């Protein structure tokens, strides 16, 4: 499809220099570019140079803004901009987002950092559009809600009408505007639903038609504050055939020539690109500006949840296809780790001249993974709004890149941890270090690999993807109950041994899980050895089983109990949890003050309305409030208590829930891990939710994050339909009162609400049997067995003034930030595939001198491309983010292994094994180097700031 558009564009724009065209997504452009010859490439470059053709935004895709994480949004922006720099030599300057279903303020912030000055959005709630049109605020400066100055302002144009198609862009009357979409001329494939077709323009009708169109333009211009007007001219799947180019351009040119030659119309009209419009606007704004007061208002906040008519709120897609929303996050954590380890390994390979690593195709595989992840951020991909066969294609790409990234991590880790770097060349087989998770297909859940033990020791390498020291429990599956783990210095490590369950109530006799506590340096690795040994002395986990009966207990101590008479409890040094007879959590006791909190976890069902319009991939149209999840007999409940963690698992028909408490003094011990395996493949028109009810008096206020970057306060409004009160949660949602905050942290994007005081409800999966008429032309019934992973964190607050609660801005605590990072970026475990007696590894790899400050996050360390295809340069993009956090939460005794430094980092004190040969500030996506940029020795970041640097290590 797109190749026809591009091929005809080259021909048709060259016919007349007054014609203009804009294009947004680089993924499609790059595909066509790779297939065309040099004359055609030169033609494109000359069209860009003379301003007839413009690239807008220029990301790999036009990303969704609700479910996408800021790591991936930045990454696809860099991928697009780097491609443009290398192939076309252009830098986009205007943002164009006409199709994401609601808009997030993270986008304007990132575009501003990338060097953009203007942007455009379209899908905003119809009532908001109406309000903005009335007050002439459709054009505004969009400012971040945390910005006390105006440094984050970017000019934003909101399109005023229902759609971006031609019937809804010339003015308020679609019946008239449709007559000026010349693809709909009589005799074509489709006409105007309003009943009046377009007419070809000729001298006999040009006056009448010009005046009709001009009347619409004038009416539209009354909604804006300047005399400059934008009328986009396009739609989905347009400009494929040459005839359409001719019909549109020739008819409009006749109308333009007529209008321009009649001064009494007082109009100047022409084809233009998006930047042509913004340039004309700026020019008028400068001339009309009196005493430096800008014409345009300033606005902060977001544009969710979108509705395009009636009660049709697009809150369904916040959850649709949750299997892939989780897979997206797993790929992100692998990509980030692969990027960082690859750049470190590349530097060592250059230093020791390791030809085998330097000549590998790792960089090409890394580029492909960036592009596959980037493609999935598209507003019809991560959103869950693509056709089944397209979903399979996305999934296959994600899966393929996940496999490749595991290899890159294995190869890079091996080089970094080898005692003798030169021996790398002699290890020939595939991945000496193998990741401990295996996934068999794009639609199945990952499974842990079982390590076959013997008397020959084999290495176990643990990698910490975080920029802080980390104490985490590492778990691996082994083939024998007599496993022993030793540290690099040869000391035995304490281990917990747990049963591996083949089914809910049958233990495996061929696999055992061993868990131990690893303390790993920031971005570093620790090496352990694992061996089968008669003097192994594991702490065996103990089990109590309710509402069922287990015969084969293996080596474990297991008690069968008919049903729970009193509460089931789990505890560590921070928390005590209470569970009811069905194995669901009912309360938390904070050990610090001994206070009991109601924190109840329940499941519930939503149906869909009996009206004509029903829920589908986009829309959530429930049949009223959720109904409780009913079960007639108590579920089988399995309680495990162990040295490093304890958990309660309950088995319902549609959900298996495991609630786990880690017995450790670090961050992981402060919150409760909740894992739900959801299966609704037999249901019809139902959605399953998890509800957490607490005694927190949150009234109608709650907080959700946007893109894992910032928090947006929310208000549940009883006058709105239920579906309007559902918002996107990318990584967290919380509720609070004067004394406590309860946070649900999430390892995947889902829809969330707080419909009653003290509640957080998250929709985990949806299965809908019909199309909801928004272009997908199918329901959502390709459900998979889906894993949802969460943490629940309860914190004490110190609030003096409840008026502050009405602020437009709120921040997570430091503990919450780091818990969220740990949840989304677990430690990676790699095993020596086949024991190799000759293999010698270092005890640890520790690339940083110390932990980064607690509030500074290393977003990415991304090797930059070279001028040659598929090759890398010596530089990397170092992207740092200083997180904004709420200091009214104590971080004493929380197990934080870092401090804060007011956003200062000394460059020479950053790395331990590498020297920084240069560090130069850059714009976010590497398009610009600031005019005063030089090699810097100190990094200074303000709270919330994201900054990119070009770094060269040696």
MARZA-164554 format. One record per residue (C-alpha): x, y, z; residue in three letters. Coordinates in pm, whole numbers, plus 50000, padded with zeros to 5 digits. Layout:
N
XYZala...
// end
This chain:
954
500005000050000unk502535026050114unk504875019549821unk502145031149579unk501645062949781unk505385071049775unk505915062049410unk503025084049302unk504095111849537unk507455114849360unk505745117649022unk502865140249123unk504785165349336unk507335170149059unk504555179548815unk503755211549008unk505965228549265unk502915242849447unk501865208149564unk502745196749917unk502675163950109unk503475152750465unk504455118650602unk504865107050961unk505965071151025unk509515060950932unk508935023150961unk507005023650630unk509225049350462unk512375029150538unk510864997650384unk510165015850057unk513505034250065unk515445001550079unk513734989849761unk514125020349533unk516925031749301unk519225061949334unk517385085649094unk514205080749295unk516095086649621unk517535118749479unk514045129749373unk512805125249731unk515745145249867unk515055174149631unk511355174349729unk512405176450094unk514875204250015unk512395226149830unk509785221850104unk507215202549898unk507585171350108unk507845172650488unk508455145850749unk506345152951059unk507295138451401unk509525113151226unk509345085951490unk509455049451387unk505645050251434unk502915073451559unk502815057751905unk499915051252136unk500075075052433unk498255054952702unk499865020452715unk503335029352583unk506205033552832unk508445064052797unk511485041452742unk509915027752423unk508465061152309unk511945076952330unk513535046952164unk511245047251859unk511755084951830unk515555080451827unk515255051651578unk513235073351337unk515385104351377unk518635084751338unk517285068551022unk516365102850882unk519765117450963unk521555088950790unk519335084950484unk517695118550417unk519615144150619unk516425160450754unk515315170151105unk511555170251166unk510295200551361unk506515196551393unk504635169051573unk501615152151410unk499465128551621unk496015125351463unk495145089651558unk496205079851914unk493035075052122unk493565102952374unk496745122752440unk499375122952714unk501505152952824unk504565130152816unk504515134052437unk504865172252428unk507625169852690unk509615144852481unk509025164052155unk510195196152321unk513365178652441unk513925165852087unk513925201551955unk510325205251834unk508485238051874unk504975228951754unk502665199151757unk499155188651658unk496635164851819unk493175152651714unk491435126151929unk490125145352228unk486775140552405unk484015157852205unk482905178052510unk486455190752565unk486705200652197unk483425219152227unk484605237752538unk487965246652379unk486265258452060unk483895280652259unk486785297452442unk489085297652138unk491695277352326unk492155250552058unk495665264452015unk497615266452340unk500985262452503unk501075228152664unk503085229252987unk504035200653220unk502065200953543unk505285199053746unk506945228353565unk507085259753782unk508485280653495unk507645278753125unk510615258153006unk508495228552900unk505975248952694unk505325236952343unk502745251252103unk499905226952043unk497085228051785unk493995207251863unk491845198651560unk488285209951634unk486035183351484unk485015146751504unk487595131751270unk490755138251066unk489025128750739unk488115154850476unk484385156950570unk485515168450916unk488415191650834unk487175219550608unk484605232850851unk481665224451077unk479375208850811unk480475173950695unk477745173250429unk479475202350256unk483095193050332unk482525158350190unk481805174349854unk485405186249852unk486925151749892unk487515144949524unk488235107949572unk484465105349629unk483505118049283unk480585098949127unk481735066548966unk484395060449230unk484475032749489unk482765052549762unk480675083749789unk479425107350058unk477185092750330unk475415126650353unk473935121550010unk475525149849808unk478525139649595unk481475161849495unk481475178949156unk484485182348929unk485485219248924unk485085237648591unk484575274348492unk480805269748516unk480725259948883unk483965273549023unk482435305049176unk479635286549353unk481935258749477unk484675282949589unk482175303249790unk480705271849951unk484145259950059unk485275294350170unk482175297350389unk483205265350573unk486785278150611unk485495311150756unk483265293151005unk486155271051111unk488505300851149unk486105316751400unk487175289551648unk490775302251643unk492565333951753unk494505341351434unk493605345751067unk495795316350964unk493805284550904unk494785247950866unk492665223650661unk494275188950642unk493475169450326unk493815131850370unk492455100350533unk493285063550593unk494575044750285unk494655075450059unk496805087849770unk497495052649640unk496285057649284unk497485084749048unk493905093848964unk493315104449323unk496385126949320unk495035143249006unk491465146849132unk492495162549462unk495355185049348unk493835197149020unk490365205049155unk491745222949460unk494215242849249unk491305255849037unk489475266249356unk492635282949497unk493365301949173unk489805314749166unk489805326149531unk493245342249510unk492285361749197unk489285377749372unk490535403649624unk486995409149753unk487175374549920unk490065387850128unk491795353950127unk495175339450038unk495075301850002unk497645275249904unk498785239649965unk501135237250261unk502935213650493unk502365213150867unk505425235050930unk504255259550663unk501145264250876unk503035268551204unk505505292651040unk502665314450908unk501045313251251unk504255323651430unk504695352351186unk501205365551258unk501625359851633unk504835380451638unk503265409651452unk500065409851659unk501785405251996unk501435436552206unk503635441852513unk504995406152484unk501655390852591unk501175359552382unk497945354052197unk497685318552328unk496695303752666unk498795279252870unk497405245352965unk498555215253171unk497235180153207unk496225151452982unk493415142252740unk492155108552869unk489715092052863unk488665098252502unk485065096452382unk484095104052022unk480295104152073unk477555095952325unk478875074452611unk481415057652384unk484525060152600unk487655043752462unk488745028052792unk488554992152666unk491844994052479unk493685002652801unk493454964852865unk492744947852525unk495214919952435unk496984921552776unk499214891852687unk501134914052446unk501084944352675unk503054922552920unk505324908952646unk506104944752544unk507424952252893unk509524920252900unk511074929852566unk511804964952697unk513684951652999unk515674927952774unk516424955552522unk517684979552788unk519954953052943unk521204941652603unk522004977852503unk523994984652820unk525894951652824unk526564953752450unk528154988352475unk530334977452769unk531334945452586unk532044964752266unk534504986952454unk536304956552599unk536304939052262unk537924969852106unk540494972052384unk541484935152366unk540904932451987unk538414903852020unk537734898751649unk534934873851703unk532824898851897unk533724928351675unk532804910151353unk529514896351491unk526064906251370unk524964916551722unk524514953051628unk522184943851339unk520124921751573unk520024950151825unk518804974351557unk516134949751450unk514984946051814unk514754983951850unk512634985051537unk510374956151637unk509774971751978unk509295005551810unk506774991251564unk504784976751855unk504325011452010unk502025019351715unk498535031351808unk497014999351668unk499584975351817unk500244978752191unk496644991552211unk495314956952120unk493294971051829unk494754951751533unk493234922651341unk494114887651469unk496584880051190unk498344913451241unk498574906451616unk500314873651531unk502784892751311unk503554917651590unk503874889151840unk506204869851611unk508454900251572unk508544906651948unk509264869952015unk511994868051750unk513734898651897unk513354885452251unk515284854252147unk517984875351980unk518334898652281unk518804868852513unk521714858652288unk523244893552285unk522974895152665unk524624860852692unk527494868852453unk528144903452599unk528014890852958unk530434862952874unk533004886752728unk532724910153027unk533034882853290unk535784861853124unk539094861353311unk541074859152990unk539324880752729unk541284865252443unk539814831252515unk536474845252389unk537574837752033unk537974800852111unk534474795052252unk532574786851940unk529174773452037unk525924791452064unk525604810552386unk527814797252649unk525774816752901unk522094809152857unk519214828953005unk517154808353248unk513754815253087unk512544797752773unk509524807752569unk508314783652304unk506184806252085unk504864841452044unk501624831652218unk502854811452517unk504104820952862unk507834818252941unk508964787253136unk512034783053355unk514794760553222unk515784731253446unk519554729653506unk520814693853493unk523254691053783unk526274668253815unk529454666454019unk531014690653769unk530374725953891unk528884750753649unk528764788253658unk525664808353740unk525934845153645unk523474870453787unk523084904753622unk521584935353795unk519954958553538unk519444986453791unk521795015653854unk521675008754230unk523194981154441unk520554954454472unk519664926454712unk517374902554531unk516274866754564unk517504846054269unk515564814354188unk516544786753945unk515214752153868unk517604722853916unk517364685753850unk518444673654192unk517504680054558unk521184679054659unk522174711954501unk524844734154645unk525584770054551unk528894786854631unk530014822654590unk533014832054377unk535224830354687unk534154794354741unk531854800155040unk528604780055043unk525514802055003unk522334796155205unk519554782654985unk515804777355011unk514554746554829unk510964746654709unk508824721954519unk508214726654148unk504564719154076unk503514700953759unk499864707853840unk498104725954124unk498494695554347unk501244673754197unk504914680054261unk507634673554008unk510154646054087unk512584658453821unk512814695253914unk513384715454232unk513524752754278unk516454767254467unk516494803454583unk519284823854735unk519974859954817unk522324877854578unk523844911954638unk524794925454298unk526624957654208unk524834983853992unk524654973653622unk527014945953726unk527244908353757unk528004883554034unk529264848753963unk528234817554158unk528854780654098unk526254753654131unk526954716754178unk525354684254292unk526834675454629unk526114651254914unk526834678055174unk524314702755038unk522154716255318unk519164735355180unk516394750555391unk513364730655273unk510184750855232unk507214738055430unk503714734855291unk500144735955420unk497414726555172unk493774736055219unk490564723655053unk492334694854877unk494554665154936unk498124658554829unk499384622854843unk502934625154710unk504924648554930unk508404640454798unk511164653655023unk508964681355165unk507044685655484unk503404690055372unk500244692455583unk496784686855435unk494044706455613unk490374702955519unk489614740155543unk491144770255715unk489644774956064unk491564806956137unk493314832355916unk496194820655702unk499144844255768unk502494852355608unk505064875555759unk508504891055718unk510294917855919unk508204945955766unk504734931155712unk502254905255826unk499554894755578unk496194878555655unk494284856455413unk490714843055425unk489614806855371unk489644810754991unk493294821354997unk492654857754903unk494394885355098unk492234903955349unk494574924855563unk498064938855611unk499774947055938unk502644971555924unk505214959056177unk506564994256235unk503435005456422unk501514972656451unk498494988356285unk496054965656103unk494824976955760unk492004962255563unk493474954255219unk491064930255052unk491704914354714unk488684901954517unk487844893554157unk484814905453964unk483194903653620unk481924930453385unk479454921453112unk478604943052812unk475464963752761unk472344949552596unk472074980752377unk472984979952008unk476514993352060unk478534968952269unk482084967252406unk484844958552162unk488614962652127unk488375000452177unk485215007352372unk484224997452725unk480404997252743unk479614976753056unk476174964253164unk476434982753496unk478714977653794unk480954947153819unk479424915053961unk481414895854221unk483374865354105unk481284836254234unk482634801954327unk480524774554480unk483274754554653unk486384768654818unk489384768054585unk492444746654647unk494884768054849unk498624761154873unk500674778755141unk504474777955125unk506754791155399unk510464793555333unk513754809455429unk513734836955162unk510094838955059unk506664825955153unk503504826154947unk499834817254925unk498504804054593unk494784798854528unk493344781354225unk490094794854079unk488584784653747unk489694816353561unk492554828653780unk495424813953970unk496654839854217unk499974838354399unk500694863854673unk504314863354781unk506244880055061unk510044881555044unk511904875955367unk514654900555296unk515844933655434unk515864951355097unk513274969954891unk511754936754782unk510664929655139unk508574961455170unk505784952754930unk503654922854837unk504094905654503unk500844895354333unk500904872954030unk497684864153846unk497504837853573unk494274846253391unk492374824053148unk488994835753014unk489144817352681unk485754800652739unk483884832652828unk481634854252608unk481384892152638unk482964893152982unk485854911953136unk487634900953454unk488854925953711unk490884925254032unk489644948654301unk491634959654605unk489434974254879unk490944992155176unk490025013855471unk491855043455316unk489535073355298unk490425084154946unk486965098854867unk486765102654488unk490445110154425unk493045086654287unk496295088654092unk497545070553786unk500845073053605unk501285083853246unk503805063353044unk505815054153356unk507015090253349unk504665111653559unk501595110353784unk498245124953684unk495715131153965unk492205117853882unk488695123754009unk485975097653986unk482835116053878unk479525099653967unk477665119953704unk479715103453428unk479165068053300unk481285041453474unk483535036753167unk484485073653174unk486115068253515unk488515041953383unk492015055253308unk495235040753169unk497825027553415unk501245021753262unk503185013353579unk501235024453886unk498045037454047unk497535048954406unk494975061554657unk495715080154979unk494365098155284unk496055119555551unk497905089755701unk498545063755431unk499095057555063unk498245024354896unk499965018554562unk499314991854302unk502484988054093unk502104970253761unk504404951753521unk502034957953226unk499694985453107unk496024980153197unk492845000153257unk492325011153618unk489655028753822unk488745038154177unk484955037054169unk484475038054549unk486515053554829unk489405030854931unk489285009954614unk491625003554322unk490254981654046unk492234969153750unk490784951953443unk493004922153364unk491514907353046unk488474911352819unk486844888252568unk484314904552337unk482414887952060unk481604917951836unk483174947151655unk482624981351812unk482564999751477unk485805018851506unk487535003351206unk488784969751338unk485904949451189unk486234921151444unk485834913951817unk488564904352063unk488564866652104unk492184856152053unk492724855252432unk495724836752571unk496594823552915unk497954856653042unk500284864753330unk499654897353514unk502264908253765unk501794934554037unk503094946854370unk501034962354647unk502824988454859unk501345004155173unk503175035055301unk502765058555596unk502315094955495unk503105126355684unk500645152855566unk500165185355747unk497805202755511unk494965184455336unk494475214355100unk497625202954922unk495705172154809unk493975193754551unk497285200754376unk497575192854009unk500775173854075unk501755143654284unk504835121454301unk505575085654403unk507945079854696unk511525068654632unk510655033854760unk507765032654514unk509965043354220unk512585017054295unk509984989954363unk508454997854023unk511854995153857unk512604961754027unk509184948553922unk509724958253557unk513414948953550unk514044916753742unk517634904553777unk518754882253489unk520184847953562unk522424830553309unk523804795453329unk526774778453175unk525044756252921unk527394726452934unk529994723853213unk533364733853064unk536294726853295unk538514751653106unk536114780953145unk537414806953393unk535264836053499unk535914866153721unk534084867754053unk532154898853956unk531794926253697unk531264960353851unk531224988153586unk530185017153812unk532245031954097unk529125032554313unk525325032854294unk523885062554107unk521875086054330unk518495070354427unk516515094354212unk518645091653899unk517685064953651unk519805053953358unk517105051353090unk519435037452826unk523035034752708unk522375030652339unk525185024652092unk524895050051809unk524885038951444unk527735046551210unk527415060550860unk527635025050721unk524555002850719unk524244978151005unk527384991151177unk527935009751501unk530055039851590unk532195042851905unk529685065752072unk526585058052273unk523595078652379unk523535080452758unk519985089252861unk519395098953223unk516175107453406unk516015124053747unk512785111953901unk510525135254091unk509635119954427unk507595129254733unk509965134555027unk507225131955288unk507695094455294unk510465082655522unk513165063355339unk514825053955668unk515245016355723unk513675009055387unk516654990655250unk517495017654993unk521125012454897unk521715047454760unk521565084154851unk520435115854671unk522735144054558unk520475172054429unk520855158454078unk524655161554057unk526935134753915unk530685138353867unk531495122653532unk534915109853637unk533355092853941unk530825074253728unk532635044153583unk534975019853743unk536414999353457unk536105024853179unk537375059853116unk534995086052980unk536865100852687unk534015124752608unk530555133752733unk528655159852534unk525075171652595unk522645165052309unk518955169052231unk516815139252333unk516895120752001unk520425131551896unk519185155351621unk520855186051771unk523925194851971unk523265225952183unk525265256352059unk527325258652380unk527875220952405unk531305209752515unk532845180352694unk531455182653048unk532775169753379unk529635173653588unk526075163553510unk523295184353668unk519685173453638unk516535189953773unk513735168453914unk511715151953630unk514375161153373unk515365136353103unk518695143652933unk520655127452655unk524455128752629unk526765115652361unk529245094752555unk532425077952447unk534025052652678unk537325035452642unk
// end
